């Protein structure tokens, strides 16, 4: 049982990754972003997820610097993730993109670097670059995002190192059972983006009933469901009270029956692009 916000899962290379973190998708550079990430660090969050395409790595970097100073913690206590964007997928260009992200974040290394989308014909060269960065000790762990089973199989056919993480859209309307089973079988940690389905589940009656029982919010129930399913989760918020509320999920446990009822809400419904059919 995951007992607190700083509990970790151990990736297949031995690196420890927090089960719970904060995402900053669609949070623009500026004070709101800096304050959100600093608030998260202050309230015990140790995992921060960004990406080159979010165009906010500099603000995240500033927040990390200020946050670790205010919390009096070493950089090593944080777990920072970024991702290489589609236009940079290629061997040299991926390595260059990593350098750019490090520079913007003002960090010496990342804890996790991901290929953001499985662009056909491009992700294998990018993976080779990630393997190089990893072997050189410049990044602690490498992985992918939005990869379906067939993408992972294709990648692993030629890879020297298998991905440590696969970050996918994951919420009660998209339970991703096939990809989860595959990742479990191969020791790849599944991570959820958009765990709250961009707010679309916050009036669901099944979830409301469960939330009422525990005196919790629907968001808290969903995030608890993620963790009990063995999925790392990184809800996004910019408001301090919500950042605190999202993380207050370690004092209750869903029953097997409640977990099943939430699983049954699945409709294979995406709020983001389909990894098998995207054009960017």
N, C-alpha and C positions, 0 to 999 in steps of 0.2 A: 504493500500500500504506500502510495506517495504521500508523505506526511507534511511537507512544506514547500514553499515556493523555490527553494534552492536545491531540492532533491534532483538528482541527475540520472540519466540513462547512460549506460556505457556503450559507445559505438564499437563496431567490430574491430577497430584498430586500438581500442583501449582508452580513447579520449572520452571524457565525461561531458555530456551535453545536458543542460537544464531541461526538465520536462516542460517548463513554462517560461514564456518570454513575451516581449512586446514587438509588434510589427508596426512599420511606419509607412505602409503603402498609401499613396495619395495624400501624404502630409507634406505640405510645401515647406521649403526653407523658411526660417524665420523663428521668432520667439516661441510661437505655439509648439513647434517641433522640438526645440531645445528644451523647453519646460516640460513637455510630455516625457521625453527620454530621461531627463534629470529626475522627475517625479518617480518614474518607474524604478530607477536605481535606488533612490532614497527609500522606497517602500519594499526593497528586497529583491526586485527583479535583477537577474544576472544575465539574461539572454536578450539580445537586440538584433532584429532582423531588418536589413535594408537591401537595396539593389541599385545597380547603376542607373537603371531606367527610372527609378523614383526621383532622381535628380535632387536628392537631399542628403547625400553622404557627408557633405561638409558640415551641415547642421548637426547631423548625428555625431560626427567627430567632436564638434564643440561640446555637445551635451555630455559625451563620454568623458572628456577632459574635466569638465566642471563637476560632473556627477561623481567621479571617483575621488576627486579632491574633497568634495563636501561630505561624502560617505566614508572618507578615509579608508578606502580599499585599494589594493593593487590592481593594475590592469588585468593581471592573470585570473582574477576572480570573475571577469566578464567573459561572455561567449558571444562574439560578434560574427554575424553572417552577412555576406553580400553575394551578388549574383552577376554573372557576365551576360550582357544583353545580346540578342540575336545578331545584330549587325557586326558584333565583334567575334563571332564564333569562327575559329580558325586557330592554327597553332600559335603563330607569332602574335596575332591580334588578341587572342585570349590572354596571353602572358602580359601584353601591353595594357589590356583592360584591367587586369589584376593590379598592376603597378599604379594605374590611375585611381582605382578605388582606394588603395592604401594611402595614396597621397592625399586624396580628398578627406578621408577619415582621419588622417594624421596618425596612422598606426604602423607598427613595425611588422605586424602579421595579422591575418584573420584566423578565427577559430574554424570557420566553415566557409567554403566558396562553392557556389552552385552554378550549374548551367541552367539558365532561367527557363528555356523552352526547347523541346526536342526538334530543332529545325533540321529537316531531312537533308542528308548529305553533308551536314556541317558539324554535328555534335561529336562525332568520333575524333576529329582533329582537335576540337576544343577539349575533349576529355584527355587526350594525350598531353595537352598543355597543363591541365590540372594535375595529372600524374607527375609531371616534371616539377611543378611548384611544390607538390607534396613531398616528393623524394628529396628535394633540396631543403626541406624543413621550413619552407616559407609560409605554409598554411598547415593548420593542425588536422583538418579533415576536409574531404571533398565529397561532393554529391551532385544530385540533379534535382530539377523541379519540373513538375508537370509531365513526368515520364510514365507512359502506360507500360503494361507488362511487355509488349512486343518491343518497345523502345529499349527497355532494360536488357532484354535478352539479346538484342542486336548489339548494344553497347558492350555487354559482358563477353560476347563472342571474341572480341579483339582486345579487351582491356587487360592490363596487367593488374590493376587494382580495381576491385568492385566498389561501387558507390557506397558511402557510409550512410547517406540520408537521401530520401526522396520526399520533397515537399510538394504536396498536391492540394487541390481544393477538396475540402473534407468537412462535412457537417451532416446533421441528421437527414437531410434530403439527398445527400450524395455520400453514401457510406463506403464506397470504394472497396468492397469486400475482396474482389479478385486481386487488386493491386496490393491490398494489405496482406493477404495470404502469401502472395509471391515474395513480398518484402520480408515477412517474418521467416519464411523458409530459407531466404538467402542472407539473413542477418543484416538487412538494410532497415534503418530506422525510418518509419513513416512520420511525417510532420504535416500538420494541417495549416493551410492558409484559408482565409475567410471562414474561420470556424463558426462564426455567428451568422453566416449567410447574409452578410451586409444588413442585418437587422430584420430580415424577412420572416424569421421564426418567432419574433418576440410577442406574437399574439396567439401562438399555437396552444390549443386547449389541453392536449396531452402533456406538453411540457409545463404548462401553467399549473396543472394538477400536481405534478411531481414537485415543482418549485414551491407550491403552497405548503406541501407536507413538511418540507425541510426549512421553511421560512427563508427561502433563497429566491434569487431572480432566475428567469429563464436562461439568461446568459450564463449564470453560474452553473446551472444544471448541465448545459451543453458542454461547457469547458471541463466539468467533472467527468462527463461521459467520454470526452476525448481521452483524458488521462487513464480512465479505467479500461479503455480499449487499447492502451499502450501506444497512444499517438501523442507526439510532442505538439504543443499548441501555442500559437503566438497571436492572441487577439490584439487588434489595433484600437487604441483610444488616445485622445489628446486631453481628456479631462481628468484631473487628478482623482476626483472621487470615484470615477469609473475605473481608472487604473487600479485603485485600491480594491474596489468591489470585485472586479474581474479575478483578482488573485485570492479572494477570500473563499477558497473552495477546498480547503484542506481539513475542514472540521466536520465533514459529512461524507457518507458513502452511499452510492446508489445500489439498490438490490439487483440481483440477477434479472428479476422480472422487469424492473424499471429499465435496465439497460436494454433488454429485449424490446420493450415497448418503444423506446427511442430508436433502436435499429430499424424497427418496422415502419418508421416514418419515411424511409428511403423511397425516392421516386427517380433516382438517377438524374436529378435535376441540377444543372450547373448555373451559377451566376456569372462565372468567368468563361473564357474561351475553351473550346474543345481541343485538347492536345492533338487529336487526329485531324483537326480541320481548322487551322488558324492561318492567317495570311499576313503576318507581320514579322 
